[in-house]
Every structure is written in structure tokens, then in C-alpha cells.
Amino acid sequence: MSSTDIDQPVLVAGAGPTGMTAALALHARGIPTAILEADSEDRDRAGSRAIYVHGSTLKTLERNYPGLGKDLVDEGLVWPTRRTVWRGKDVFERTYDNPGGSGEFPHFTSLPQVTTEKYMHEALDDLGIDIHWDAGVESVESTPDGVHVETADGREWETPYLIGADGGGSAVRKEIGSEFEGDQSENSFIIVDVETLDGNTIEEEPIPFERLFHYDAPEAGGRNVMLVPFSGGWRLDIQCLGDDDPEEIASDEQMREFVREIMGEEYVDNIQWTSTYKFLQVIADSFVDEHRRVLLAGEAAHLLAPFGARGMNSCVADADEAASAVAVAARARQDAVARNEVELYAARRERAAEYNVDAAGQALDYLQGDTPVTVLRKEVAASLADHFESAGEYLDDAPYGPHDAPPIAATGNY
Ligand SMILES: Cc1cc2nc3c(=O)[nH]c(=O)nc-3n(C[C@H](O)[C@H](O)[C@H](O)COP(=O)(O)OP(=O)(O)OC[C@H]3O[C@@H](n4cnc5c(N)ncnc54)[C@H](O)[C@@H]3O)c2cc1C
């Protein structure tokens, strides 16, 4: 028989989007829960980070806390136009009359991650779910019956299940002996957030309300540039060239120059945040511990390049599925059923992570690709774009990799 006591809260390590979603999803399934968070309550989470929230993520959040998905839609924006430029010349542009589609939720919405997290915090507050701040997980000891956790504030905790949602540097992952495997992007990328002018809405801005990708942009010294609107600002991504010194490129002076050239002089003083990345493409070698009592979710389990926006979106899917597995496992009459649920979680989300890393990797290979075949394919598409829309559309689409969701079966039966 299973010995789980479901009156004891299931603990979640980390109050990022994964941990907060996991806690909401556990509560929605009738499982008491609390979050252990390393940071202090007055922390400042910098940068826009995950600005692109897929429709499926909105639906997942809405299902777990009615109103949350709709709040994000109200706060976010849906850009109507995709445009691609090749070395200063337009090669593709498409404007949609109804860019969000006609479903209950739009295909996506665009807002800063800090706003998404604010709404998640409000939902947790409303439900009375505790976040224990300054309580970073330091040690995790699992047994067939549950998990013993020690936190940085000197407290000790017993929990039937632990969801490790403590981000890329996850202490929970290290404690269960799971390791990241994979590699890192060759090029560096600079990500800059630029505030709208004078509190403008995006529609009031002097630059067009569109998602722009510019290959080899002359105003960025021949680097690839992406400019994406989100509520309250613009996200500028600049792809460093192979011999660039990323620190030099990301210096204040150089960034002001890029923003002046790409967006206009009036935006130069509106730079809010600049960051330099080499993206990791890694997956934990196991998403669960040996006793099937600890589940890794979100960036504790996988890191991927942001092209295609699979990062936070796949974190939310992990969190939702981890909560489902724990809810079933915690009520199971047989230990074998409980273990099986947790293993099924691992199998499904490991498969999803592999698919997502592969998809983000295709986008990364395309962007960094300097093999003769890749270069030639882009050049040919650019030269044909005036005559064949499909050539321009290829250039517009390819930087984001495949669009499909991971092909995961709904049951583990075949
Ligand atoms: C530049 C950039 C752009 C991005 N763009 C997108 C995008 O457009 N779309 C998208 O979907 N995703 C995007 N992402 C990815 C997205 O930001 C992350 O996937 C997301 O934040 C991961 O959420 P998480 O909760 O797993 O981890 P985190 O957000 O890292 O949260 C982990 C939490 O755990 C806490 N913690 C750490 N250690 C401990 C411990 N020992 N014990 C307890 N708590 C701990 C941390 O303080 C933090 O609160 C982007 C990321 C970056 C960097």
C-alpha cells in the first residue's frame, strides 16, 4: 500500500513561473502545497525574458486558476505584422486582420515575464498558498515514503513529494544526482529591452507595430537583428558575429549606438536592460529520483535557446503535468501505481524536452549556420523573394525553428 499522507503539503522548490504554476496546479487538484524560495521577498527580477506566451500556455494557466490566462491576454499584445528584411531590402511582409485568431484565447500574447509572474503571485496569494522566502533548498533526501528537505534558513521539512522548479542551477537536480547533458551555442546574443516613448502604447509608437527580423542589418554592422514588441516596450536581439567580443558589443556606448541606428535617436535613453547570452541546450539525464518522490520541472530539468519561445512555455507544461502526476500518485492505493505515475511524467516530459531542444537547435543552427549550403540557401531565397512569396516566407519563418508542439501520446499504452 502507498503510505502517502496527503494532508502534508507537497513542497515546490522555486517561485519562478514553473514553481508558481506547479503550486497552482497542485491546489487545483486538491493537493495542499507550499513553495520554498531562495530569494528574499523584495527581490528584483530583471529583464523581459519570456515575452512570448503561447495560446496553449494561456489555456493551461486558465484551467488551473480561472482568470489567470485572461489576465495575461488583457495585459499582453498580439502584433499583427511579420516582416523580414535582407541586408536593408524587404523580402517578406504579412499583416493579419485577426492576428490572434478567433478562439477563446489568442494564438499568443506578448508581455514581460515579470508581469506574468506578478499575476501568478496574485493567484497564489488569493488561494493562500505560502511562499517561504529566504528558504533555498540545500539538501534533499528521498526515501520510498517521502522526502526530507533542509533549507538555507535552517529549517527542516518533510513532504510526500518534492517538485524541483529551482531553475537552471537547481540544487534539487544536483541533490538527486541528475546531470545536464548537451552543449552551448557558438555565437553570443545580446538582448536589450527598450521602453516605449513617453509611456506610449505600442500602437502610438513611431516605429511600426510588427515583429521584425533583419538579416545582416547594415545598421548593426551586418549582424542579424530581431525587434519584437511586448506590452510596455521592445525587445531587441542582436546576434554577435563569430569574432565579436560580446562584452564590447554589449557596452553602454555600443548599445546606445545600435539603438540609435535601429530604432532612432529618441529611444537611446529608454534602454532598460541589456544582457549577453550563449545559450545552453541541455537536458537533465533523469527528471526523477530513484524513489520516484522528486520531480524536476522547468529549467531545473532543461535549458534551451529562446528561438521559437519554447522556454517558459514548456516550463508551464512540465509544471502542469508534474502536478497531475503527484495528485494521482499521492492518492494511489498501491505504491506501484504511484511510481508508475511519476515515471510516466518523466518519460513524457523528457521526450518533450528532447523535441524542444532539437527544435530550438534547428533555429540556432540556421541562425549561426555558415556552411556553404546554409549560406547559399538563404542567399537564393533572398534573391527569389521578389518573385515567389514562399521564398520570403522561408526567410521569415526559419529563425524560429519548427512550430509544432512535441508529439507526446496522451497515454503511455502504445
Ligand atoms: C533572454 C531570455 C529570453 C527568454 N525568452 C523567452 C520567451 O520569449 N519565451 C519563453 O517561453 N521563454 C523565454 N525564456 C525562458 C524563460 O525565462 C525561462 O524558461 C523561465 O524563467 C524558467 O522558469 P523556471 O521557473 O523554471 O526558472 P526560473 O525563472 O529561473 O525560477 C527559478 C526559481 O527558483 C529559485 N531558486 C533557485 N535556487 C533555489 C533553491 N536552491 N531553492 C529554492 N529556490 C531556488 C530562483 O530564485 C527562482 O525564483 C527566456 C529566457 C531568457 C534568459
The ligand as a Gaussian input file, in Angstrom:
#p B3LYP/6-31G(d) Opt

LIG

0 1
 C       16.892000      36.329000     -22.509000
 C       15.838000      35.303000     -22.316000
 C       14.743000      35.333000     -23.132000
 C       13.737000      34.406000     -22.984000
 N       12.657000      34.468000     -23.818000
 C       11.664000      33.559000     -23.685000
 C       10.478000      33.626000     -24.488000
 O       10.295000      34.545000     -25.304000
 N        9.513000      32.676000     -24.299000
 C        9.678000      31.672000     -23.370000
 O        8.789000      30.818000     -23.244000
 N       10.772000      31.605000     -22.566000
 C       11.767000      32.526000     -22.690000
 N       12.857000      32.484000     -21.853000
 C       12.975000      31.428000     -20.836000
 C       12.285000      31.759000     -19.522000
 O       12.697000      32.992000     -18.999000
 C       12.627000      30.649000     -18.546000
 O       12.389000      29.438000     -19.203000
 C       11.826000      30.673000     -17.246000
 O       12.110000      31.779000     -16.442000
 C       12.193000      29.429000     -16.425000
 O       11.344000      29.366000     -15.333000
 P       11.727000      28.484000     -14.065000
 O       10.662000      28.790000     -13.071000
 O       11.953000      27.081000     -14.468000
 O       13.132000      29.036000     -13.595000
 P       13.477000      30.459000     -13.010000
 O       12.688000      31.522000     -13.652000
 O       14.959000      30.539000     -13.042000
 O       12.987000      30.341000     -11.491000
 C       13.656000      29.510000     -10.556000
 C       13.327000      29.999000      -9.156000
 O       13.964000      29.143000      -8.231000
 C       14.642000      29.925000      -7.265000
 N       15.729000      29.114000      -6.718000
 C       16.986000      28.961000      -7.198000
 N       17.669000      28.095000      -6.418000
 C       16.839000      27.695000      -5.444000
 C       16.948000      26.781000      -4.366000
 N       18.083000      26.108000      -4.119000
 N       15.884000      26.588000      -3.567000
 C       14.711000      27.249000      -3.786000
 N       14.562000      28.133000      -4.795000
 C       15.596000      28.338000      -5.628000
 C       15.065000      31.152000      -8.002000
 O       15.346000      32.236000      -7.131000
 C       13.838000      31.404000      -8.879000
 O       12.856000      32.124000      -8.199000
 C       13.849000      33.413000     -21.982000
 C       14.955000      33.403000     -21.133000
 C       15.938000      34.326000     -21.303000
 C       17.109000      34.306000     -20.369000

